[in-house]
Structures are given as structure tokens and as C-alpha cells.
Amino acid sequence: MKQSRRIKLKWLGLLFLLWGVVFPVISQQRTVTGLVVDSQSGESIPGATVMVQGTQRGTVTSTDGDFSILATNEDVLRISYIGYESRFVSVGERSHLIIELKLETFSFDEVVVIGYGQVRRDDATGALVSVSSRDFNRGAITSPQELIAGRVSGVQITSAGGAPGSGAAIRIRGGSSLSASNEPLIVIDGVPVDNDGVSGMRNPLSTINPSDIESFTVLKDASATAIYGSRASNGVIIITTRSGQHGKIRFNYDANVSVGIKTNQIEVFDAEEYRQVIYDRFGENSNAANLLGNSRTNWQDEIFQTAIGHDHNFSMAGAYMDVPYRFSVGYSDQSGLLKTSDMKRYTASMNLTPTFFDDHLKVTLSLRGMFNENRFAPTGAIGNAILYDPTKPVFDENSPYGGYTTWMDGDRPASFSPVNPVAQLNQRDDTSEVFRSIGSAKFDYRFHFLPELVATLNLGYDYSNTDGTVVIPENAAFAYRRAADGTDISGEHRVYTQDRKNQLLDFYLNYNRDLPTIQSRIDLMGGYSWQHFWREDYVHATSINRQYLIAPERTIPTENYLVSFFGRMNYSLMERYLLTLTVRHDGTSRFSKDNRFGTFPSLAAAWRINQESFLQNSSVVSNLRLRLGYGVTGQQYITSDNYPYLARYSLSQSTARYRFGDDWVTMARPSGYDANLKWEETTTYNVGVDFGFYNERINGSIELYHRETTDLINEIPVAAGTNFTNILLTNVGSLENRGVEFNLNLRPVVTSDLFWETGFNFTYNKNEITKLTVVDDPGYQGAYTGVISGGTGNYAKIHSVGKPANSFFVYQQVYDENKMPIAGLYGDRNGDGEITIDDRYHFHSSAPKFLLGLSSRVEYKDWDFSFAGRASIGNFVYNDFAASNANYRYTYSNTYIQNLPKSVLDTNFESQELLSDFYVRDASFFRMDNISLGYRFADLINQNSSLRLSITVQNVFVITDYEGLDPEVFNGMDINVYPRPTTFLLGVNLEF
């Protein structure tokens, strides 16, 4: 009773406190009237929203554009309308306001984020693209990169598959390396994150809740990226998260429920068809026929499910005691199409932007945390579902292996037989828990005695911790094996952990001053950066009874440092002629002291032609700008090994051990190394034209670029007898990328009720290796890559001089008069009368020649409709699964039979023809990524609240001639691809 009384008194005191704050404000309110008109035509704008900033008070203009609202002298009004730029107007002592709204354009005064600072969009001289939250892709998006897939020319984003939270390969203007990383540098709220990924996560970027992201800025050419020096050869993506603004508290709840379905699968013989295949090939009374069962099992149906997911995000933003803030929490639960795969993610973030000393000191605090629970399903189950005998049931009550049907060889599971895919999923418990936190504290101080000078201190961190386990029970047939000493090994218990730390310190000075006497503006920046990366991995695996060692216990710590000095100058003359100079001097602990430091300069210039007298007053041309850029960037992320230049010993794998008495001792062996290893360097030349017509109703850009990477890091074979590993990482060779990018944005209709915007982008990229050896060797074919699953040590791709990287290297298939491939018969391309390795030839590449993106958005009153799609043209895929399994060789073995894909009928191959160009197929495609329809209920609770309901379909359809499961395959090797679901989504957004 006393506690209840205390609670009531607290609420009563709070009400009195609120009344004391609110009553003086109410007493100062008065009626303010106004008129909202079009800035060009002068016509009134009916239905425009007029809000008192930071409050829930608002109104809508009448049919004549008039409005009336209660406000105080200190209030600021926000006036907005579809198709027009929003305006903020201070009330002051005025009682009547006339407010002009401009048609919405790409504002040249808009500030875009660049490395170590910001720049007006119209002052940017480099090739950069900023994508705001309004233009993001919509749907059940758990990974940030999905927000901009297809939205930016020159950027190819290929997801690893349809698993919840899947990672993605991001390529900006093609790859610049062969063996080193081709991923761009990701900078999150000023913190460059490690490209090495996080153990136990499908995608390290899923740390960030997509609903917390305000914008992406993609830096593409060297003049834009060189400020990041040694890490920028593959481009830079800057992610900026949302922050609070001055005004009273605003709440936002965003949620969706999704249903994902499988729309495609590999065609196989059903039970009756397969029975006939066995009878036709081996006879009805054969041993093979005796292995047939009596069931009709669609194994692919058994392993896939409807993927159900739901996502919830809540945020509050405003200002408290003149400190803008934003807090958010999120929860996502996504199951996968493949049974037993799922992801649960919990996120929280905080952004504070207080100012002190009359706004001379601005502090930006950003803190975000994520806890991720994953269960991984083995994708090998997809291949086993295709190959398992469809006449066999899922379960066998007589089976000692968990009750699952199992192929037996006497009293033990048959070797090399297909695995029961349902058992493979259910009996493998592969889980991880990942905690990750990224934070930064940025201090910008504008000197009182010299306001043009700003000092910035940026402190950041990125910390993650992973705990993962793989548990396979003793009765799992697929985990049974026999060791060399005759010991039976069953089940597995694997434990792995990882701790990572990334610490950052940046300090730089910025001097910005207008020079009116010479009509100039100069912006100087210079600073220092220090970053430390540390990682420790632990792994240990035994049989489930802990009696047999599978992987020896290892704790592997590693670290590297990066120190840098950098500077930039932006100069503007008469608002027409722009010049940017940047330089960065980097040092990394990854290289020896003789090669540790590198210098990376850039130069860019722009001419704002539309500001010249002959175009300045043009009613047609609203923007015309020519840009030229040159720069050098580097690559120091050559491998996950932080000590490639040092002579070291490494522990052998568990199979390479020596027995001392009763103990097995893991041996160590020398690793290959190159003491003179150094940076890869990429030099880029860029020419760009930005254009806009009719007040930006038509706008876009076209870019031409040429990139050359020298001192290419590549793996080369080591001479026999050196006692090293058989490959060595060293600097050898060069690589070129040349291309064209085109962007076009149209706004055909902008009226008071209807707004229509559409965008198109196009990319052409040509990749060519120009050097691979220290000394020219015409007989050197190249470095093999693209390991295939069939056989042992086979490669389907090669890096060769004069050809694109990752070109397929195969035999030319010969066909009969019916256009059927003839098994074992290939073209004698060198004419020596024999079919040898010298007859293999370069046959297309996995990289697309052309990329296209198409998007559109329509808003009609309270309705909105949007779609986004993209195309990849000229990308080829090696169908690894078909090459290995679409043949009759393994249909029957003494102890088991197995199904096969129906594509075997296209060849009728009796055995594997692994390197036939028949399996290299054109996988060009157009994918409609998402279609969304929404309706907004305004003034739901009061004039400051709204509710938006939406229906979205993701992965709507794919148009392609490729016969595999999915034409979008990273690196062009199609084996056990996790299918992408078609997802139907119901979303709700409540704002008040």
C-alpha cells in the first residue's frame, strides 16, 4: 500500500512539473497566419504541411494555400509538400507569413560526407555518389549493402545466397587485385572497419541495423579515395547513421512480417522416373535394382521450408537541454529457406550531438551494439537432396543412425555415398553467438580567436567477440570415419572463439576561408591517423566422446598497426573553377621496415560551365560540370596473415602428426615468405561530366575511367626442395580496368498531387591482366584459380596475360550432328594431333561486361509505389554441380545408388567431363529486386502522427537463360548455392 501511494505521489509531482513547463509556453502562444506558394509560378499550394518544429502542433494549408497555427515568437515552422523542398521559417514577431517553396531538386548546397570532412555537393571534384535513406531499396533487409544494390553505377553487389543475413561481395569498378582483397574500405561513422570479417557471422556489415542508416557515400575514383591511401584501391563506402535534431521528442516504430518461398529448384528424376533409369541401365533383377526402395520422396521438398521472419525497430529522437539525441533498439528474427538455418539479431544505438562554448565545440558521440544468434545449415545438404535415391524414405526405424535412412557397407555407413540430407540438417547443430560494438567520439573545436580554423579529434573502436560450437551426435552417419590406426571416429564436438579489437585515433586541422577580393574560397586540411587491429582465434575439435583429436587446440593471436599523415586542399575560384589536392603517407606493420611506408597523392579539377556568362541565366541548363581526376591508392590488405614478410613456422594440420609413445604430436613446418613484399599500387584516371536540365528535372552524369594496378600481389609456385609450402606470395604483375559509367534521373511529373521520379544507371568495365611474371615468358600460361569439386586439384579458371582475371580455362567441346556433346572429344586447338593441356583455351569470364540498374518512385497524394531492378550482362558461370554429377558414373556403386539431375539428358555423359566448355554458361540476368506499395494515414492520433502500411515483394522475378539454380553466383562457380527466396512483406510504420 505504501509503495502504491509513493508511485501516485511521484506521478502527481511529475504532472505538476510538466504543467510548470508547459503553462508558460502556452501562455505565450498566439495565432500566426500565412500563405504557401510556388516560388516560380506564385500559385498557392493546397495541402502543404505546416508544423511547429519539435512539437506535435501542425496544420495543412487550405485550397487557397492559407494556414493558421498557434505559435510563439521563438518557434520555427517546417513547411513541406510532395515534390517541393522543405523550408524552415522562424516566426519572430510576425503575424502573417508568405512562404515560397521551390520544386525539389538535387540541392547543390547539400553537404555530402567525404573522407575526414564534408563538402558541398557542387564543390565535389571526385567521382562520388551519395544515396540517402529516401532512395534505399525496400523490403526484409537485414544486411546494409542490400539497401543500395543496383542503385549506384560501377558498383556490383553479389550476395552469397539466400541465407538470413548473408554476406555479399562488393566490387567498385571491377577488382583491382588477384590474390589480395577486392572489397572496398567500409567507414562507419568515421571508423574504418577491418575487411577481415567476423568469425561466426555470415556478414560483418549486419552489425548495423539498416533502419539506423541515414546515407551511403560511395567514393569511386582515386581523387576521392586517395585520402584513405593504402586501403582505398577498391573504393570506399562511407556509412552515416541517423542522429537527432533540435526539437521535441519524436517516436518511430517500424515493423514488418515476411514470408519467403522457394521458387526454383534443380530438376531431378522423381521416384518412378528414377526406377526406370535403373531398370534401363542395369536391368530389373540387377543388384542396382535390388537397392531401390518403395517410397516416393522429394528430397528437395524435405529440406526446404517457408521462411518466416519479423523485424521490429523503435527509435526516439529530439533534444534534451539543447542536446540533440537519437536512441534506437531493434530486433530481427529471420528463418531461412533451408531448414535449421536462422538468425536472431538484437541491436541498440545512441547518437548524441551536444555543443559547448557558444557552438564553438561540437561533440558527436556514436555508440552501437549488436548481439547475433546464428544457426548455420550445411549447404551440402542441397547437393545431397538432389542426389539421394527418391525411392528411399527419410526415416528407417531399423537404422542405428538416429532413425534416418542410411546407405550401409556391412556394419558401417557406406563411404562416398550420398548423405541423408534431412539427417545432415537435423544432426548438425552449428551455432554461434556474436557480440559486436562500434563507437566513436568526435570533437570539433572552432577556435574563438580564429573561427576559420577547426581542430578535430576522432576516437573510435570496433570490438567483437564470437563463441561458436559445432555438435554432431555419435549416431550421425555422415560424421563416421575410420582413422589410419583403425580407430572408429563418430560425431564431433568443435569449439571456436574469436576476439577482435580495432582502435582508432584521428587528429586533423581544417582551415576554411572565403577570399572575396579574389573571388576565391580555400579549404585546407591536414592530420594524423593511428589504427591498431588485434585478433585472437581459438579452435579445438574432438570426436563427440572427446577421445579422438580432430583439430588440435590452437590459440592464434595476431595484430597489425597503421599510421598515417594526410592532407587535402580544396580551392574554388569565382564559383566556377575547382581544384582538389590530396596526399596520404601510410605506414603499415604488414611490411618490412624497408617497404613499410608509401605515399599516395591525387589531383582533381572541375569546371562549372553553367556558371559562365553564356549559360548562367539559361532556363534550360541548370547544371553542367566537367571533372578531371588522377590519383594513386594502395593495397596493404594482402591476406589475413599479418606477417607475410617474416620467416615463420606454422603448425601442420591434424593429419600431419608424429607419434611419440602414446601421444600424437603436431609438427611445425616453415612457411613461404618474401622479405621484400610491398604495396600494390593502383593509379586511376577519371573524366566526368555532370549535367542537369530544366531545374534538375533531368539530371545525371557520365564517367570514363582507367585504373592500373602495379606490383600486383600474386601467388607463385615455389621450386621443389625448398622445404617451404608450395606457393609464395610476392609482388609480380599488373592489371588494368577501363570503363564507362552513366547515370540518368528523370522527374517527368511534379504537381501538387502527383510526383514521379525514375532513375537508370549503366556500367561497362573491361578487365585485363597486363603482366604476371618478372621476366616475360611467352610459354607461361598463367596462375590457375577456381577450384572445382570434381576430382582432386582441378581448376576451371586462370589468370593470364592479355585476358580478364578469372577467365575460364577449359577444353572446346565437340558436338555431333544433333548438337549433342561427344564425350571425351575436344577440339585440337594447337593442331598437334593430340588433346593435351595445351589445348585448353580462355573462354569468357565470370565478371559481367555490363551492369544496369533501374528504379522508379511514384507518390500520389497519400499513396506511394516504387520498384527497383538490375541487370548483369556478359557474366558466365561454371556449373560445377552439373559437371561433377550430371553423368551416369556414380548412379550405381556396389553399396548404394544415387539420383542425378535431369540435365544429364543434355549430354548423356557416362563419366565426368569436368573441364568441358559445355558447363560454362551465359548467366546474364535481369532481376526485379523489389516492388512496394504503401499508403499513409495522416493525422492518425493528432496532427503530428502518421501511419504507413506497405506491401513489398522482394526478388520478384529473374529473367535468364541460365539453367542452374540461380544465375547470380559470386566468382562464377555454381556449387550448392543457397537459393534466394521470393519474399512477401507486410510493413507498418508509426510516427508520432
BELBEL-V501107 format. One record per backbone hydrogen bond with DSSP energy under -0.5 kcal/mol. CO is the residue of the C=O (numbers start at 1). NH is the residue of the N-H. E is the energy in kcal/mol with one decimal. If there is no record, write none. Layout:
CO:NH:E  CO:NH:E
This chain:
1:5:-2.1  2:6:-2.4  3:7:-2.2  4:8:-2.0  5:9:-2.4  6:10:-2.2  7:11:-2.2  8:12:-2.4  9:13:-2.6  10:14:-2.3  11:15:-2.1  12:16:-2.1  13:17:-2.2  14:18:-2.6  15:19:-2.5  16:20:-2.2  17:21:-1.4  18:22:-3.1  19:23:-2.7  20:24:-0.6  21:25:-0.8  22:26:-2.5  23:27:-2.6  24:28:-0.8  25:28:-0.9  25:29:-0.5  26:29:-1.3  30:71:-2.8  32:69:-2.5  33:97:-1.9  34:67:-1.9  35:99:-3.2  36:45:-2.5  37:101:-2.5  38:42:-1.9  43:38:-3.0  44:46:-0.6  45:48:-0.8  48:61:-2.4  49:51:-0.5  49:80:-2.2  50:59:-2.4  51:53:-0.8  51:78:-3.1  52:55:-2.1  57:52:-2.5  59:50:-2.9  61:47:-1.7  62:65:-1.9  65:36:-2.2  66:62:-2.7  67:34:-1.9  69:32:-3.2  71:30:-2.5  72:75:-1.0  73:92:-1.8  75:91:-2.4  76:53:-3.3  77:79:-0.6  77:89:-2.7  78:51:-2.5  79:87:-2.4  80:49:-2.6  81:84:-2.3  83:104:-3.2  87:79:-2.7  89:77:-3.4  91:94:-1.4  95:33:-2.7  97:35:-2.3  97:99:-0.5  99:37:-2.7  101:39:-2.5  102:85:-2.9  105:107:-1.2  107:110:-1.1  108:122:-1.7  110:121:-3.3  112:119:-2.1  114:117:-1.2  117:114:-2.4  119:112:-2.9  120:123:-1.7  120:124:-0.7  121:124:-1.1  126:128:-1.2  127:220:-2.8  127:221:-0.9  129:218:-3.3  130:132:-0.5  131:216:-2.3  132:135:-1.5  133:136:-1.2  139:141:-1.9  140:142:-0.6  143:146:-1.8  144:147:-2.1  145:148:-1.1  146:149:-0.6  147:137:-2.6  148:151:-2.4  148:152:-0.6  152:155:-1.5  154:156:-0.5  154:173:-3.2  155:157:-0.5  156:158:-0.5  156:171:-2.7  157:159:-0.6  158:169:-2.9  163:166:-1.7  167:160:-3.0  168:170:-0.5  169:158:-2.6  169:171:-0.5  171:156:-3.0  171:173:-0.6  185:187:-0.5  185:237:-3.0  186:188:-0.5  186:193:-2.6  187:189:-0.6  187:239:-3.3  188:191:-1.8  190:192:-0.6  191:188:-2.5  194:197:-0.9  198:201:-1.4  203:206:-1.6  204:207:-1.2  205:208:-1.9  208:210:-0.5  209:212:-2.5  210:213:-1.4  212:242:-2.9  214:133:-1.6  215:240:-2.4  216:131:-3.0  217:219:-0.6  217:238:-3.0  218:129:-1.9  218:220:-0.6  219:236:-2.0  221:224:-1.1  221:225:-1.9  222:226:-2.8  225:228:-2.8  226:229:-1.7  228:231:-1.6  229:232:-1.6  229:634:-2.4  230:636:-1.2  232:235:-1.9  235:185:-2.3  236:219:-3.1  236:238:-0.5  237:187:-2.6  237:239:-0.6  238:217:-2.3  238:240:-0.5  239:189:-2.5  240:214:-2.7  240:215:-1.9  247:319:-1.3  250:317:-2.5  251:992:-2.2  252:315:-2.5  253:990:-3.1  254:313:-2.5  255:988:-2.8  256:311:-2.3  257:986:-2.5  258:309:-2.2  259:984:-2.9  260:307:-2.6  261:982:-2.4  267:902:-2.7  270:274:-3.0  271:275:-2.1  272:276:-1.8  273:277:-1.9  274:278:-2.2  275:279:-2.4  276:280:-2.9  277:281:-1.9  278:282:-2.8  278:283:-0.7  279:283:-1.7  283:286:-1.3  286:290:-1.8  287:291:-0.8  288:291:-0.9  289:292:-1.4  296:298:-0.5  297:299:-1.0  298:302:-1.3  299:303:-1.2  300:304:-1.2  303:339:-2.8  306:308:-0.8  307:260:-3.3  308:335:-1.9  309:258:-3.0  310:333:-2.7  311:256:-2.1  312:331:-2.8  313:254:-3.0  314:329:-2.4  315:252:-2.5  316:327:-2.6  317:250:-3.1  318:325:-2.7  320:323:-1.2  322:324:-0.6  323:320:-2.1  324:353:-2.1  325:318:-2.0  326:351:-2.4  327:316:-2.4  328:349:-2.4  329:314:-2.8  330:347:-2.4  331:312:-3.0  332:345:-2.7  333:310:-2.0  334:343:-2.5  337:305:-2.4  337:339:-0.5  338:341:-1.8  340:342:-0.5  341:336:-3.1  342:375:-2.2  343:334:-2.8  344:373:-3.2  345:332:-2.3  346:371:-2.6  347:330:-2.4  348:369:-2.8  349:328:-2.0  350:367:-2.5  351:326:-1.8  352:365:-3.1  353:324:-0.6  354:363:-2.9  356:360:-0.9  356:361:-2.3  357:360:-1.3  360:362:-0.6  360:446:-3.7  361:356:-2.7  362:444:-3.1  363:365:-0.6  364:366:-0.5  364:442:-2.7  365:352:-2.4  366:440:-2.7  367:350:-2.7  368:438:-2.0  369:348:-2.1  370:436:-2.5  371:346:-2.7  372:374:-0.5  372:434:-2.6  373:344:-2.8  374:432:-1.9  375:342:-1.7  378:381:-1.8  379:382:-1.7  379:383:-0.8  380:384:-2.1  381:385:-2.0  382:386:-1.2  383:387:-1.6  384:388:-2.0  387:899:-3.1  389:392:-1.5  390:297:-3.1  391:295:-2.9  394:405:-2.0  396:399:-2.2  399:403:-0.6  400:402:-0.9  401:404:-1.3  403:396:-2.3  407:414:-2.4  409:411:-0.6  409:412:-0.9  412:409:-3.7  414:417:-0.8  419:421:-0.5  420:424:-2.3  421:425:-1.7  422:426:-2.8  423:427:-2.8  425:428:-0.7  427:429:-0.6  427:473:-0.7  428:430:-0.9  429:431:-0.7  429:471:-2.0  430:376:-2.8  431:469:-2.3  432:374:-2.5  433:467:-2.3  434:372:-3.0  435:465:-2.7  436:370:-2.4  437:463:-2.8  438:368:-1.8  439:461:-2.4  440:366:-2.7  441:459:-2.4  442:364:-2.9  442:444:-0.5  443:445:-0.6  443:457:-2.1  444:362:-3.1  444:446:-0.6  445:447:-0.7  445:455:-2.7  450:453:-2.4  452:454:-0.5  452:512:-2.3  453:447:-2.0  454:510:-2.9  455:445:-3.0  456:508:-2.3  457:443:-2.8  457:459:-0.5  458:506:-2.7  459:441:-2.8  460:504:-2.6  461:439:-2.0  462:502:-1.6  463:437:-2.9  464:500:-2.5  465:435:-2.7  466:498:-1.8  467:433:-2.5  468:496:-2.5  469:431:-2.2  470:494:-2.8  471:429:-2.4  472:492:-2.0  473:476:-1.5  475:477:-0.7  476:479:-1.2  477:480:-1.5  481:489:-3.6  483:486:-2.1  487:483:-3.1  487:489:-0.5  488:490:-0.5  489:481:-2.2  490:544:-1.4  492:472:-2.8  493:542:-2.0  494:470:-2.2  495:540:-1.9  496:468:-3.0  497:538:-2.3  498:466:-2.8  499:536:-2.4  500:464:-1.9  501:534:-2.7  502:462:-2.0  503:532:-2.2  504:460:-1.9  505:530:-2.6  506:458:-2.9  507:528:-2.9  508:456:-3.0  509:526:-2.0  510:454:-3.0  510:512:-0.5  511:524:-3.4  513:522:-2.6  515:518:-1.3  515:520:-2.2  516:519:-1.1  519:574:-4.2  520:515:-3.6  521:572:-2.9  522:513:-2.6  523:570:-2.9  524:511:-3.3  525:568:-3.1  526:509:-2.8  527:566:-2.2  528:507:-2.6  529:564:-2.6  530:505:-2.4  531:562:-2.5  532:503:-2.4  533:560:-2.3  534:501:-2.7  535:558:-2.6  536:499:-2.1  537:556:-3.7  538:497:-2.1  539:554:-2.3  540:495:-2.8  541:550:-2.3  541:551:-2.1  542:493:-2.9  543:546:-2.6  548:543:-2.3  551:541:-2.1  554:539:-1.8  555:557:-0.6  556:537:-2.3  558:535:-3.0  560:533:-2.9  561:589:-2.0  562:531:-2.5  563:587:-2.5  564:529:-2.5  565:585:-3.3  566:527:-2.9  567:583:-2.2  568:525:-2.7  569:581:-2.4  570:523:-2.8  571:579:-2.5  572:521:-2.2  572:574:-0.5  573:576:-2.2  573:577:-2.3  576:578:-0.6  576:608:-3.3  577:573:-2.6  578:606:-2.4  579:571:-2.9  580:604:-2.5  581:569:-2.7  582:602:-2.3  583:567:-2.4  584:586:-0.6  584:600:-3.1  585:565:-1.9  586:598:-2.4  587:563:-2.4  588:591:-1.0  592:595:-1.4  596:588:-1.7  598:586:-2.6  600:584:-1.4  601:632:-2.7  602:582:-2.0  603:630:-2.7  604:580:-3.1  605:628:-2.9  606:578:-3.0  607:609:-1.5  607:626:-2.2  608:611:-1.6  609:612:-1.9  612:615:-2.0  612:616:-2.0  615:618:-2.0  620:622:-0.7  620:694:-3.3  623:692:-2.4  624:609:-1.2  624:610:-1.5  625:690:-2.5  626:607:-2.6  627:688:-2.7  628:605:-2.6  629:686:-2.7  630:603:-3.2  631:684:-2.8  633:682:-2.9  634:233:-1.5  635:680:-1.5  636:638:-1.8  637:181:-1.9  643:646:-1.3  644:674:-1.2  646:648:-0.5  648:671:-2.6  650:669:-2.4  653:656:-1.8  655:657:-1.0  656:667:-1.3  658:660:-0.6  658:665:-3.6  659:661:-0.6  660:663:-2.1  663:660:-2.9  663:665:-0.6  665:658:-2.7  667:652:-3.3  669:650:-2.7  674:677:-1.7  680:635:-1.5  681:683:-0.5  681:710:-2.9  682:633:-2.6  683:708:-2.5  684:631:-1.7  685:706:-2.2  686:629:-2.7  687:704:-2.9  688:627:-3.4  689:702:-2.0  690:625:-2.6  691:700:-2.5  692:622:-2.0  692:623:-1.8  693:697:-1.0  693:698:-1.9  694:697:-1.5  697:747:-2.2  698:693:-3.4  699:745:-3.4  700:691:-2.5  701:743:-2.9  702:689:-2.4  703:741:-2.3  704:687:-2.7  705:739:-2.1  706:685:-2.6  707:737:-2.8  708:683:-2.9  708:710:-0.5  709:735:-2.1  710:681:-1.9  712:714:-0.5  712:732:-4.3  713:178:-0.5  713:179:-1.3  714:730:-2.3  716:728:-2.2  719:722:-1.1  726:718:-1.4  728:716:-2.6  728:730:-0.6  730:714:-2.7  730:732:-0.7  733:712:-2.5  734:770:-1.8  734:771:-1.6  735:709:-3.4  736:768:-2.6  737:707:-3.4  738:766:-3.3  739:705:-2.2  740:764:-2.8  741:703:-2.8  742:762:-2.6  743:701:-1.8  744:760:-2.7  745:699:-2.3  746:758:-2.7  749:756:-2.6  753:861:-2.4  754:751:-3.2  755:859:-3.0  756:749:-0.8  757:857:-3.3  758:746:-3.0  759:855:-2.4  760:744:-2.7  761:853:-2.4  762:742:-2.6  763:851:-2.2  764:740:-2.0  766:738:-2.3  768:736:-3.1  769:802:-4.0  771:734:-1.9  777:780:-2.1  779:781:-0.6  782:784:-0.6  783:799:-2.5  785:797:-2.1  786:796:-2.5  794:788:-1.9  796:809:-2.6  797:785:-2.4  798:800:-0.6  798:807:-1.6  799:783:-1.8  800:803:-1.7  803:769:-2.6  804:807:-0.8  806:846:-1.0  807:798:-2.4  808:810:-0.5  808:843:-2.7  810:841:-3.0  811:813:-0.8  811:917:-2.1  812:827:-2.5  814:822:-2.9  816:819:-2.0  820:816:-2.6  821:823:-0.6  822:825:-1.9  824:826:-0.6  825:814:-1.9  827:829:-1.5  828:831:-0.8  834:836:-0.8  836:839:-2.3  837:840:-1.4  841:810:-2.0  844:808:-2.1  845:876:-1.9  849:765:-1.6  850:873:-2.7  851:763:-2.5  852:871:-2.7  853:761:-2.3  854:869:-3.2  855:759:-3.0  856:867:-2.0  857:757:-2.8  858:865:-2.8  859:755:-2.5  859:861:-0.5  860:863:-2.9  862:936:-2.4  863:860:-1.8  864:934:-3.0  865:858:-3.3  866:932:-3.0  867:856:-2.2  868:929:-1.0  868:930:-1.9  869:854:-2.9  870:927:-3.1  871:852:-2.4  872:925:-2.5  873:849:-1.8  873:850:-2.3  875:923:-2.6  877:879:-0.7  877:921:-2.8  878:880:-2.0  878:974:-2.4  879:883:-2.4  880:884:-1.9  881:885:-2.1  882:886:-2.7  883:913:-0.5  885:887:-2.0  888:891:-1.3  891:898:-2.0  893:896:-1.1  896:893:-3.2  900:269:-0.9  901:904:-1.8  902:905:-2.2  903:906:-1.6  904:907:-1.3  904:908:-4.0  906:821:-0.5  909:888:-1.8  913:916:-1.4  915:811:-3.3  916:919:-1.6  917:920:-1.3  919:879:-2.7  919:921:-0.8  921:877:-2.7  924:961:-0.6  925:872:-2.5  926:959:-2.8  927:870:-2.2  927:929:-1.1  928:956:-1.9  928:957:-0.7  929:955:-3.0  930:868:-2.1  931:953:-2.6  932:866:-2.4  933:951:-2.8  934:864:-2.3  935:937:-0.5  935:949:-2.4  936:938:-0.8  937:947:-2.0  942:945:-1.4  945:939:-1.2  945:940:-1.0  946:991:-2.5  947:937:-4.1  948:989:-2.4  949:935:-2.5  950:987:-2.6  951:933:-2.5  952:985:-3.0  953:931:-2.0  954:983:-1.4  957:928:-2.3  958:960:-0.6  959:926:-1.8  967:969:-1.3  969:972:-1.8  970:973:-0.9  972:878:-3.1  972:974:-0.6  973:975:-1.0  974:881:-1.9  977:979:-0.6  978:162:-1.4  979:981:-0.5  981:983:-0.6  982:261:-2.5  983:954:-2.8  984:259:-2.4  985:952:-2.4  985:987:-0.5  986:257:-2.1  987:950:-2.3  988:255:-2.6  989:948:-2.8  990:253:-2.9  991:946:-2.5
